[in-house]
Structure formats: C-alpha cells, structure tokens
C-alpha cells in the first residue's frame, strides 16, 4: 500500500531554554502543538525536558511522558542523542570545546567522557524502546576530521585506521540497538567523520553493514558542501530513517567559497536559513522521498543566522505540511485501462 510521510514535527533542541514555555516538556509540547506541529523530537540530554536514565529504566515514566504529549496532541518522533554520540569519538584537538557538552565529573578526562557517552547511548536504546520508538537520531563523532584537507599529505592508513576505530566503538552500541529493535539515524554533518555519502559508506563498512546503521537526512549540510542532495536520496534511500527539514543557502563570491573564510554565520558564503528563505529544493526532496516510500517523520530543525527562532518555528509547520505529498493509490491514467486480452496483445505486435 502507498505510504505518506508524517508531519509536521519539530526538533526541540534549538528552542529549549530557561524561560517558559521552553523550560519544561508540558509547556514546550503545548507551544509546538499550538503552532500546528504533530510531533516533537526530544533532545535526550536536556534535563529540563527529559530524564534519559529514568526513561531507560521505567516504562511508567515513559508512559507519563507519552501522556503529556498526547494531552496536547503531539507524538514523540525520535529521541536525539546527538551530543552523546558526538562524544563517543572526539579528536584531542576538540577536547576543550567538547568538554562543555559533558557532565562536570568527566571533564578533563577523555576516557571517562567517552565511557559516559557510550553509557548514554545504551540508555538511549532502552529509552527509545520503552517509548515505543524504532528510530533515534545521533552523530558519529570524529577522529579523522582535522585531517580533512590533505596538506601536508596524510600518512598512509590514517583515515582507514580512524574509521576502523570508529567501527570498533560503534559496533557494540549498534548491537545494543539491534537488541531493542531501534535504528540509529546518523546525521551526516561536517565536523563528524561521516559528512557525506562516501564517508557514510566507509563507516557502514567499518560496522559490518549493520542493519541498525541508518541516516538522518538533512539537505542543508549537503547544499553547503555542494553535494547533489537529490541524487543522495536515489543512492541511499534504503538507509534513510529520519529527516531534518532545514534550509540553507550558498552564495560564493570573489572572497570566499565552501570554507567561508572563518567568517561568522551572517557573513559566510554558506549559511543556514529558516524554511523557505534558502535555496534547498524541498519540492524535489519531498517528491523523491515520496517516490521511495518514506513514511516516517518530517522534522523541522531550525537554525538561521537572520530570523528569530519563534518566527522560524511558526512558519515551519505550514511549510512542511504544504510539502508533504499524500501518496496516491491510483495511476492517473487508470481511466484508460483495459483487461488483458492475449490474443489482442499479440495482434497489436503482429505476432
């Protein structure tokens, strides 16, 4: 049977804050519902909204969380473990920056930080199952990314060893997700070792083609790399399990291109924009995903260097709703169909 995408939904990470209605799950869920969203993607590490450890150990707590959402008319689409996944693999060059993402007791101790991140990922598998979810979204982390541009030339085997180590770290985690029947949709993102199709294939090989290794598709990161994000769907649609609807624009000039010259976001050639304000061909994307039977959630991820987040959120729900294609169960030329007549068919071909 034809399947239709679900949505609109919204990722709460960029909206959670210290002020109401953004500082508690009941209030932020009601806010999202009031804007027309039908689903919310929850950042699992934000204690203002969610208790990951409790969710992994208590179905009653998960039922309570689902009830809070249902009361205002939204569903939980996925749990996000982006921050925890990032900390599964951190190159030492980024230790100081990523320490701020970890709890105080493991800061300054990369080994303890990684162990904490792995434990968090395992909790995410159990929490997702207790919530009745079969997909989560995350990052892979990075060991090779500082060596992206090969000057001086990378030592032979460096990239291969980085991905082998990434595979060693993630394979047991993916096995735990397999036990719970949950996919991890990795967001393919510069800064991670998995930032395009080629690197996803390298990672997939490193984890033995694991069935739970999936993709959280976000075209904004591809546009900024000048990657063909429509062809990406053709190639990898069987692994796409989640969808971040995020816009971007790329305006190269005589001073900067893809790398954007260390400029702040507002002055970059490539920058993220609110839905409809950028250059991403969402009509093409929604058509491609419909073509391949994507029936999961379309989730707004808001990041924009210009527009206020609350305006971006308000505009995002109708934008997504207007782009979701209700997949037909009929062919447009069914009216001209005829029954099979083998004698007629052969006569038409002169045989």
C-alpha positions as CSV (number, residue, x, y, z in Angstrom):
1,X,0.0,0.0,0.0
2,X,1.2,3.6,-0.7
3,X,2.7,5.3,2.4
4,X,2.6,9.0,3.2
5,X,5.2,10.9,5.3
6,X,4.2,12.0,8.8
7,X,4.4,15.6,10.0
8,X,5.0,18.4,10.6
9,X,7.2,17.8,13.6
10,X,9.9,20.0,15.3
11,X,13.3,19.3,16.9
12,X,13.2,20.9,20.3
13,X,16.9,21.3,20.9
14,X,17.2,24.8,19.4
15,X,14.2,26.1,21.3
16,X,14.7,24.7,24.9
17,X,15.6,27.4,27.3
18,X,15.3,28.8,30.8
19,X,12.1,30.8,30.2
20,X,8.6,29.4,29.9
21,X,7.2,27.9,27.7
22,X,10.6,26.5,26.7
23,X,11.8,25.1,30.1
24,X,9.5,22.1,30.6
25,X,8.2,19.3,28.4
26,X,4.5,20.0,29.1
27,X,4.8,23.7,28.2
28,X,7.1,23.3,25.1
29,X,5.0,20.5,23.8
30,X,1.9,22.6,24.1
31,X,3.7,25.5,22.4
32,X,4.7,23.2,19.5
33,X,1.1,21.9,19.2
34,X,-0.2,25.4,19.2
35,X,1.9,26.2,16.1
36,X,0.5,23.2,14.3
37,X,3.1,20.6,14.9
38,X,2.0,17.0,15.3
39,X,5.3,15.6,16.5
40,X,8.3,16.6,18.7
41,X,11.9,15.3,18.5
42,X,13.3,15.4,22.1
43,X,17.0,16.1,22.9
44,X,17.6,13.3,25.3
45,X,20.3,15.0,27.2
46,X,18.3,18.1,28.2
47,X,17.3,17.5,31.8
48,X,14.8,20.4,31.6
49,X,12.7,18.3,29.3
50,X,13.6,14.7,29.7
51,X,15.3,12.2,32.1
52,X,17.1,9.7,29.9
53,X,18.2,7.3,32.7
54,X,14.7,7.2,34.1
55,X,13.2,6.6,30.7
56,X,15.6,3.7,30.1
57,X,14.6,2.0,33.4
58,X,10.9,2.9,33.8
59,X,8.1,2.2,31.4
60,X,5.8,4.0,33.8
61,X,7.9,7.2,33.3
62,X,7.8,6.7,29.5
63,X,4.0,6.3,29.6
64,X,3.8,9.5,31.6
65,X,5.9,11.3,29.0
66,X,3.8,10.0,26.2
67,X,0.7,11.0,28.1
68,X,2.0,14.6,28.5
69,X,2.5,14.8,24.7
70,X,-0.8,13.1,23.8
71,X,-2.7,15.5,26.1
72,X,-1.7,18.4,23.8
73,X,-1.9,16.5,20.6
74,X,1.7,15.7,19.7
75,X,3.7,12.4,19.4
76,X,7.4,11.8,20.1
77,X,9.1,11.3,16.8
78,X,12.6,10.3,17.9
79,X,15.0,10.8,20.8
80,X,18.0,12.7,19.8
81,X,21.4,11.6,21.2
82,X,23.5,14.0,19.0
83,X,25.5,15.3,21.9
84,X,26.2,11.9,23.4
85,X,27.0,10.4,20.0
86,X,29.4,13.2,19.3
87,X,31.4,12.3,22.5
88,X,31.8,8.7,21.6
89,X,34.7,9.8,19.4
90,X,36.5,13.1,20.0
91,X,39.8,14.1,18.4
92,X,42.1,15.6,21.0
93,X,42.1,18.9,19.1
94,X,38.5,19.3,20.2
95,X,38.7,18.1,23.8
96,X,38.4,21.5,25.4
97,X,35.4,22.5,23.3
98,X,33.5,19.2,23.7
99,X,34.1,19.0,27.4
100,X,31.4,21.6,27.9
101,X,28.9,19.1,26.5
102,X,29.7,16.5,29.2
103,X,28.9,16.5,32.9
104,X,31.4,18.1,35.2
105,X,32.6,14.9,36.7
106,X,34.1,13.6,33.4
107,X,35.6,16.9,32.1
108,X,39.3,16.9,31.6
109,X,39.2,13.1,31.3
110,X,38.6,11.9,27.7
111,X,38.4,8.3,28.7
112,X,35.8,8.9,31.3
113,X,33.9,11.2,29.0
114,X,33.8,8.6,26.3
115,X,32.6,5.9,28.7
116,X,29.9,8.3,29.9
117,X,28.8,8.9,26.2
118,X,28.7,5.2,25.5
119,X,26.6,4.5,28.5
120,X,24.2,7.4,27.4
121,X,23.9,5.8,24.0
122,X,23.0,2.5,25.6
123,X,20.4,4.2,27.8
124,X,19.0,5.8,24.6
125,X,18.4,2.4,23.1
126,X,16.3,1.2,26.1
127,X,14.5,4.6,26.4
128,X,13.5,4.5,22.8
129,X,12.1,1.0,23.2
130,X,10.2,2.0,26.3
131,X,8.7,4.9,24.4
132,X,7.7,2.6,21.6
133,X,10.1,4.2,19.1
134,X,12.0,2.3,16.5
135,X,14.3,5.1,15.3
136,X,16.7,7.5,17.1
137,X,19.0,10.2,15.7
138,X,22.6,10.9,16.6
139,X,26.1,11.9,15.5
140,X,29.1,9.6,14.9
141,X,31.8,11.8,16.4
142,X,35.1,12.3,14.7
143,X,38.7,11.1,14.8
144,X,39.9,12.0,11.3
145,X,38.1,15.3,10.6
146,X,41.1,17.6,11.5
147,X,42.9,15.9,8.6
148,X,40.1,16.5,6.1
149,X,42.3,18.6,3.7
150,X,45.4,16.6,2.8
151,X,48.2,19.1,3.3
152,X,50.6,18.1,4.4
153,X,49.8,14.7,2.9
154,X,48.1,12.4,5.4
155,X,50.2,9.4,6.4
156,X,49.2,6.2,4.6
157,X,46.5,4.4,6.6
158,X,45.4,7.3,8.8
159,X,41.9,7.5,7.5
160,X,41.5,3.8,7.4
161,X,42.6,3.4,11.0
162,X,40.3,6.2,12.1
163,X,37.3,4.5,10.5
164,X,38.3,1.1,11.9
165,X,38.4,2.7,15.4
166,X,35.1,4.4,14.8
167,X,33.7,1.0,13.8
168,X,35.1,-0.7,16.9
169,X,33.4,2.0,19.1
170,X,30.1,1.9,17.4
171,X,29.6,-1.8,16.6
172,X,28.7,-2.7,20.2
173,X,26.4,0.3,20.5
174,X,24.6,-0.7,17.3
175,X,24.3,-4.3,18.6
176,X,22.6,-2.9,21.7
177,X,20.2,-1.0,19.5
178,X,19.5,-4.2,17.5
179,X,18.5,-5.9,20.8
180,X,15.9,-3.2,21.3
181,X,14.8,-3.1,17.7
182,X,15.8,0.6,17.2
183,X,17.7,2.2,14.3
184,X,20.3,5.0,14.8
185,X,19.8,7.6,12.1
186,X,23.2,9.3,11.9
187,X,23.1,13.0,10.9
188,X,25.6,13.3,8.1
189,X,27.3,16.5,9.1
190,X,30.6,18.4,8.6
191,X,32.6,18.1,11.8
192,X,31.7,14.4,12.0
193,X,33.8,11.8,10.3
194,X,30.6,10.9,8.5
195,X,29.9,14.0,6.5
196,X,28.9,12.8,3.0
197,X,27.9,9.7,1.1
198,X,31.5,8.4,0.6
199,X,32.2,8.6,4.4
200,X,28.9,7.0,5.3
201,X,29.9,4.1,3.1
202,X,33.2,3.9,4.9
203,X,31.5,3.9,8.3
204,X,28.9,1.4,7.2
205,X,31.7,-1.0,6.1
206,X,33.5,-0.4,9.4
207,X,30.4,-1.6,11.3
208,X,30.0,-4.6,9.1
209,X,27.0,-3.2,7.1
210,X,25.0,-3.2,10.4
211,X,21.2,-3.2,9.8
212,X,20.7,-0.5,12.5
213,X,23.2,1.9,11.0
214,X,20.9,4.4,9.2
215,X,20.7,8.0,8.1
216,X,19.1,11.1,9.4
217,X,18.8,13.0,6.1
218,X,19.4,16.8,6.4
219,X,19.9,18.5,3.0
220,X,21.2,21.8,4.5
221,X,24.6,20.2,5.2
222,X,24.8,18.9,1.6
223,X,24.0,22.2,0.0
224,X,26.8,23.9,1.9
225,X,29.2,21.2,0.6
226,X,27.7,21.5,-2.9
227,X,26.7,17.8,-2.9
228,X,23.8,16.6,-5.0
229,X,21.3,16.1,-2.3
230,X,18.6,14.7,-4.6
231,X,20.9,12.1,-6.1
232,X,21.8,11.2,-2.5
233,X,18.3,10.1,-1.9
234,X,18.4,7.9,-5.0
235,X,21.6,6.3,-3.7
236,X,20.8,5.9,0.0
237,X,17.0,5.9,0.3
238,X,17.0,2.4,1.8
239,X,19.0,3.7,4.8
240,X,17.1,7.0,5.4
241,X,15.1,6.6,8.6
242,X,14.8,10.2,9.7
243,X,14.5,13.6,8.0
244,X,15.6,17.0,9.3
245,X,13.8,19.7,7.3
246,X,16.4,22.5,7.3
247,X,17.2,25.2,4.8
248,X,20.5,26.8,3.7
249,X,22.0,28.9,1.0
250,X,25.4,29.0,-0.7
251,X,26.5,32.3,-2.2
252,X,30.1,32.1,-3.3
253,X,31.9,35.3,-4.2
254,X,35.4,36.6,-5.0
255,X,36.5,36.3,-1.4
256,X,35.1,33.0,-0.2
257,X,33.6,29.7,-1.2
258,X,32.8,26.4,0.6
259,X,35.1,27.0,3.5
260,X,33.7,30.6,4.1
261,X,36.9,32.2,5.3
262,X,36.4,31.8,9.0
263,X,33.6,34.3,8.9
264,X,30.7,34.4,11.4
265,X,27.5,32.8,10.2
266,X,25.9,36.0,8.9
267,X,28.9,36.7,6.7
268,X,29.5,33.2,5.4
269,X,29.1,32.2,1.7
270,X,27.3,29.1,3.1
271,X,24.8,29.7,5.9
272,X,21.7,28.1,7.4
273,X,18.3,29.7,6.9
274,X,14.7,29.3,8.0
275,X,12.5,27.2,5.9
276,X,11.7,28.9,2.6
277,X,14.3,31.5,2.9
278,X,17.2,29.5,1.5
279,X,18.0,27.6,-1.7
280,X,17.1,24.0,-0.9
281,X,14.8,22.4,-3.4
282,X,12.2,21.0,-0.9
283,X,9.7,20.2,-3.6
284,X,12.3,17.9,-5.2
285,X,13.2,16.3,-1.8
286,X,9.6,15.6,-0.7
287,X,8.9,14.2,-4.2
288,X,12.0,11.9,-4.0
289,X,11.1,10.7,-0.5
290,X,7.5,10.0,-1.5
291,X,8.8,8.1,-4.6
292,X,10.8,5.8,-2.4
293,X,8.0,5.3,0.2
294,X,9.5,7.3,3.1
295,X,6.7,7.1,5.7
296,X,8.4,8.5,8.8
297,X,8.5,12.0,10.2
298,X,9.5,15.3,8.6
299,X,11.1,17.2,11.5
300,X,11.9,20.9,11.4
301,X,15.4,21.7,12.6
302,X,15.6,25.4,12.9
303,X,18.9,27.2,12.5
304,X,19.1,30.6,10.9
305,X,21.6,33.4,11.0
306,X,18.9,36.1,10.5
307,X,15.4,35.2,11.5
308,X,14.1,34.9,15.1
309,X,13.6,31.3,16.1
310,X,10.0,31.7,17.1
311,X,9.2,33.2,13.7
312,X,11.0,30.3,12.1
313,X,9.1,27.8,14.1
314,X,5.7,29.4,13.3
315,X,6.5,29.4,9.6
316,X,7.9,25.9,9.6
317,X,4.7,23.9,10.4
318,X,2.7,25.1,7.4
319,X,5.8,24.9,5.2
320,X,6.2,21.2,5.9
321,X,2.5,20.5,5.8
322,X,2.3,22.1,2.4
323,X,5.2,20.0,1.1
324,X,4.1,16.6,2.3
325,X,2.8,14.6,-0.6
326,X,-0.3,12.5,0.1
327,X,0.8,9.4,-1.9
328,X,-1.8,8.2,-4.4
329,X,-3.0,4.6,-4.6
330,X,-4.2,5.2,-8.2
331,X,-2.5,5.8,-11.5
332,X,-3.6,9.0,-13.3
333,X,-4.4,7.0,-16.5
334,X,-6.3,4.2,-14.8
335,X,-9.4,5.5,-16.6
336,X,-7.9,4.2,-19.8
337,X,-7.0,0.8,-18.5
338,X,-8.3,-2.3,-20.2
339,X,-8.4,-6.0,-19.4
340,X,-5.7,-8.3,-20.6
341,X,-6.5,-9.9,-23.9
342,X,-3.5,-12.0,-25.0
343,X,-4.9,-12.5,-28.5
344,X,-5.3,-8.7,-28.9
345,X,-1.8,-8.1,-27.5
346,X,-0.2,-10.5,-30.0
347,X,-2.2,-9.0,-32.8
348,X,-1.0,-5.5,-31.9
349,X,2.6,-6.7,-32.2
350,X,1.9,-8.6,-35.4
351,X,2.7,-12.0,-34.0
